[in-house]
Amino acid sequence: MNALMDKIADKILPFAEVLSKNKYLAAIRNAFVTIMPIIIGCSLCTLLNSVFLGKGNYFDKWFGFQGLDIVNVLGAIGSAGMNIMALLIVYLLAKNLAKEYKIDEDAVSVTAVVCFLIITTFGTDAKAGEYIRTYYLGAAGLFTAFIAAFATVESVKQKSIKTYKKRQT
């Protein structure tokens, strides 16, 4: 069994090393590591609501306690945290990639968030006007967040290079 594991490790380790050196994948990894406590906390709230609290769940069956007020609070916490995931990721991804390129992290991160919001679908309502659906700020908007962050950082980097070259001449 150890010989098999060693062979697998010999094949996979070089590929994993190449992946770990990729600046885009490293920025994605670091962004998700940063928001991992939020993801875990929201998941625990969802778990408590789905398994233990509420009508017909374990606490109701065992103790006759539904905890509907607690269900509402935990539901709001879980929903709020997960529904802003893409917004957090676009900010952190742009910040991590800007740090890699040694350009202004704060300006690029905020610009990336604005770019993400520009390409995010807005809804309209006669009474409320325009609004952003939280659906697109959560997991459904992650791919858009990646594109917005990468495109913003790369364009700012190119602009920085051109400005630097002009100053040198």
C-alpha positions in Angstrom: 0.0 0.0 0.0 2.9 2.4 0.8 4.5 1.7 -2.5 1.3 2.6 -4.3 1.0 5.8 -2.3 4.6 6.7 -3.0 4.0 6.2 -6.8 0.9 8.4 -6.7 2.7 11.0 -4.7 5.6 11.0 -7.2 3.1 11.6 -10.0 1.0 14.2 -8.3 3.5 16.3 -6.4 5.2 18.0 -9.4 1.8 18.9 -10.8 0.7 20.2 -7.3 3.9 22.3 -7.1 3.2 23.9 -10.4 -0.4 24.7 -9.4 0.8 26.2 -6.0 3.1 28.6 -7.8 0.3 29.9 -10.1 -0.4 33.5 -8.9 -4.1 33.3 -9.9 -4.8 30.1 -8.1 -2.8 31.3 -5.1 -4.9 34.5 -4.9 -8.1 32.4 -5.1 -6.8 30.1 -2.4 -5.9 32.9 -0.1 -9.2 34.7 -0.6 -11.2 31.6 0.3 -8.9 30.9 3.3 -9.6 34.4 4.5 -13.4 34.0 4.4 -13.4 30.4 5.6 -14.5 31.4 9.2 -17.5 33.1 7.7 -18.4 30.1 5.6 -18.0 27.7 8.5 -20.1 30.0 10.8 -22.9 30.3 8.3 -22.8 26.6 7.6 -23.1 25.8 11.3 -26.2 28.2 11.5 -27.7 26.3 8.6 -26.9 23.0 10.1 -28.6 23.9 13.4 -31.7 25.1 11.6 -31.9 22.1 9.3 -31.2 19.4 11.9 -31.8 20.5 15.4 -34.2 23.5 15.6 -37.5 24.1 14.0 -40.8 22.2 13.7 -40.3 18.4 13.5 -36.5 18.4 14.0 -34.6 16.8 16.9 -35.1 19.4 19.6 -38.9 19.4 18.9 -39.0 15.6 19.1 -36.8 15.3 22.1 -37.7 18.3 24.3 -40.8 19.8 22.6 -38.7 23.0 21.8 -38.9 24.4 18.3 -36.9 27.6 19.0 -38.6 29.5 16.1 -37.0 32.8 17.2 -33.6 31.2 17.2 -34.4 29.7 13.8 -35.1 33.2 12.4 -31.9 34.7 13.8 -29.7 31.8 12.7 -31.4 31.8 9.3 -30.6 35.5 8.8 -27.0 35.0 9.9 -26.5 32.1 7.5 -28.2 33.8 4.6 -26.4 37.1 5.1 -23.0 35.5 5.2 -23.5 33.3 2.3 -25.2 35.9 0.2 -22.2 38.3 0.2 -19.6 35.6 -0.6 -18.9 36.8 -4.1 -18.6 40.4 -2.9 -16.0 39.4 -0.4 -14.1 37.2 -2.8 -13.8 39.8 -5.5 -12.4 42.3 -3.0 -9.9 39.7 -1.5 -9.0 38.2 -4.8 -8.1 41.6 -6.2 -6.2 42.5 -3.0 -4.1 39.3 -3.1 -3.3 39.6 -6.8 -2.4 43.3 -6.4 -0.1 42.4 -3.6 1.6 39.8 -5.9 2.1 42.5 -8.6 3.1 45.1 -6.0 0.5 47.7 -7.0 -1.9 49.7 -4.8 -4.0 47.0 -3.1 -6.7 49.2 -1.7 -7.5 51.1 -4.9 -7.5 48.0 -7.0 -9.7 46.1 -4.6 -12.3 48.8 -4.4 -12.2 49.2 -8.2 -12.7 45.5 -8.6 -15.8 45.6 -6.4 -17.2 48.4 -8.5 -16.5 46.5 -11.7 -18.1 43.5 -10.3 -21.2 45.5 -9.4 -21.3 47.0 -12.8 -21.5 43.6 -14.5 -23.9 42.1 -12.0 -27.5 41.8 -13.0 -29.8 44.4 -11.4 -33.5 44.0 -10.9 -36.1 46.7 -11.2 -39.3 47.3 -9.3 -41.9 50.0 -9.7 -41.8 50.9 -6.0 -38.2 50.0 -5.0 -36.5 51.1 -8.2 -33.2 49.3 -9.1 -31.8 46.7 -6.7 -29.1 44.0 -6.7 -30.4 40.5 -6.2 -28.4 38.9 -3.4 -28.4 35.7 -5.4 -25.7 37.1 -7.6 -23.6 38.3 -4.7 -23.5 34.8 -3.3 -22.1 31.6 -4.7 -23.9 32.1 -8.1 -21.7 35.2 -8.7 -18.3 33.7 -7.9 -17.3 33.2 -11.6 -18.3 36.7 -12.3 -16.3 37.8 -9.3 -13.2 36.0 -10.6 -13.5 37.6 -14.0 -14.0 41.1 -12.5 -11.1 40.8 -10.1 -8.6 39.4 -12.6 -9.6 41.8 -15.4 -9.4 44.8 -13.0 -6.0 43.9 -11.6 -4.6 43.1 -15.0 -5.8 46.4 -16.5 -4.4 48.4 -13.6 -1.1 46.5 -13.8 -0.9 47.3 -17.6 -1.7 51.0 -16.9 0.9 51.1 -14.2 3.6 49.6 -16.5 2.8 52.1 -19.3 2.9 55.0 -16.8 6.2 53.8 -15.3 7.8 53.5 -18.8 6.6 57.0 -19.7 8.2 58.4 -16.6 11.5 56.7 -17.4 11.8 58.3 -20.8 
